[in-house]
Amino acid sequence: MEKSRTNIEKDEVVIHVDGVSKSFGDLHVLRDVDLKLYERENLVVLGRSGTGKSVLIKLISGLLKPDNGDVTVLGEVVNHLNEKDLRMLRQRIGFSFQNSALYDSMTVKENLEFPLVRNKRNLTRAEIDKEVDEVLDGVGLSQAKYQMPSELSGGQRKRIGIARTLILRPDIMLYDEPTAGLDPITCLDVNSLINEVQVRYNTSSIIITHDLACAKMVGNRIVMLLDGKFERQGTFQEIFSTDDQRVKPFYDYNFIV
């Protein structure tokens, strides 16, 4: 089912990528790109491997600086921030990594406690326990609290990774290939969770993927990165109602082959 584009407040921009270019030597990854993420929107960025999708996330989080242009996140120009202000801003941004980034030597509960203890040192034990229980309930894995990451399935690890991100109540979520390496049924579960997170936690999200089923299910709006530029944007149907040979094979591989 294609996700609706309705109920998005277009007057509140939470991320603005403005005239940004990024190159690595002679490799021009992003070429004078513009992009806006609106409040409470799920924005999907589609593109082939190596087209600059992950570079975009690194620019938004301040891990890379653009060669030209500015990246503004929650009113702050990221590429102009000092390290202290950048660390403060990153606490308002949640990152969901491909491999879930869990500590294998810690239980699920300890994994979830870690960012709270590190970033909110004034919390009591009761407050920490309450936060852990709430996010576990939010991702549907309350029963996994005392398990080790090695005892979890790939889909469960993905959910716990998202829970650990949500425990700091970020304003923005960045999902990097959230369905990579998962079976089709688990992909559907993760896609549903991304939609649930949007509603339950009022997040604005960028979802980086080349999984068209994921894009169709979670994206209020979709942009396609082609040759270093955002050449197409709109609903899923609008993106793929084309004979553009840079786009059509992408659809054919996902839904026909």
C-alpha positions, -999 to 999 in steps of 0.1 A, spaced: 0 0 0 13 34 -9 16 58 20 -4 91 20 13 124 16 -14 142 36 -12 160 70 23 173 66 29 209 77 48 224 48 55 257 67 79 240 92 112 230 77 133 209 101 162 201 76 172 223 47 200 212 24 207 244 4 229 243 -27 252 216 -13 280 200 -33 304 173 -21 332 157 -40 360 132 -31 388 140 -54 375 137 -89 343 119 -78 315 144 -76 289 128 -53 265 156 -48 261 185 -72 244 217 -60 215 198 -44 185 213 -25 163 193 -2 138 201 25 124 178 52 92 191 68 79 186 103 64 151 110 72 139 74 87 106 64 110 115 34 125 86 15 157 91 -4 161 65 -32 191 58 -53 216 32 -65 245 21 -43 273 47 -44 251 76 -55 256 97 -23 227 87 -1 249 79 29 270 110 23 238 130 26 232 116 61 268 123 71 264 159 60 232 163 80 248 149 111 280 170 107 303 140 101 312 156 68 312 192 57 299 203 23 323 218 -3 297 244 -11 263 253 4 248 249 38 230 222 58 205 236 83 190 213 110 164 224 135 175 260 128 212 254 132 236 256 103 255 223 109 286 231 89 292 263 110 288 247 144 316 242 169 321 207 184 302 215 216 271 228 198 273 200 172 272 174 201 241 192 215 224 191 182 231 154 176 212 146 208 181 158 189 189 135 160 183 97 161 204 74 139 192 39 130 222 21 114 221 -9 91 237 -32 116 217 -19 146 250 -10 164 242 -29 196 269 -37 221 271 -75 221 284 -77 257 254 -59 271 218 -71 276 190 -53 257 183 -33 289 219 -23 293 221 -13 256 190 10 261 203 25 294 237 34 279 226 66 260 205 77 289 233 74 314 258 90 290 236 120 280 212 125 309 233 120 340 207 134 365 181 106 360 172 84 389 172 46 386 134 46 386 133 71 358 158 51 337 138 19 342 106 37 332 122 51 299 135 16 291 102 0 296 84 26 275 106 23 244 106 -15 246 68 -14 247 69 11 218 88 -14 195 69 -44 208 98 -62 225 91 -58 263 99 -95 267 134 -91 254 147 -68 282 172 -93 297 182 -110 265 216 -106 248 218 -92 212 231 -126 200 198 -142 211 177 -119 190 167 -123 153 177 -98 127 144 -81 129 144 -79 167 179 -64 167 167 -38 142 138 -30 165 161 -27 196 184 -5 176 155 18 169 144 17 205 179 27 217 177 57 193 142 67 205 151 66 242 165 101 239 133 113 222 149 128 191 131 153 169 145 138 138 152 101 128 177 91 101 173 55 89 201 41 69 189 11 48 164 -1 76 154 -33 57 188 -44 45 194 -81 50 159 -89 63 134 -114 50 102 -100 33 80 -105 63 104 -89 87 108 -60 63 70 -54 65 73 -54 103 102 -29 103 83 -7 78 53 -7 100 74 2 130 89 32 111 53 44 105 44 38 141 74 58 153 64 87 132 29 88 148 38 79 184 69 101 188 60 129 163 93 124 145 105 139 112 125 112 93 148 106 64 148 70 52 178 61 30 170 29 10 170 12 -24 141 -11 -13 111 1 -32 86 -18 -11 100 1 19 98 34 1 62 28 -10 51 18 25 68 45 46 73 76 24 50 106 26 73 119 -1 101 103 -21 131 119 -38 154 101 -62 191 108 -63 204 105 -99 238 115 -111 244 136 -80 211 155 -81 176 151 -69 160 146 -103 126 133 -93 104 138 -62 67 132 -53 46 102 -44 57 67 -53 34 67 -83 47 101 -94 83 90 -92 78 58 -113 53 70 -138 81 76 -163 100 60 -192 133 75 -179 158 47 -184 176 58 -152 145 51 -132 125 24 -149 151 -5 -145 151 3 -108 114 -3 -106 116 -34 -128 142 -51 -107 123 -46 -75 88 -55 -87 91 -76 -119 123 -96 -119 
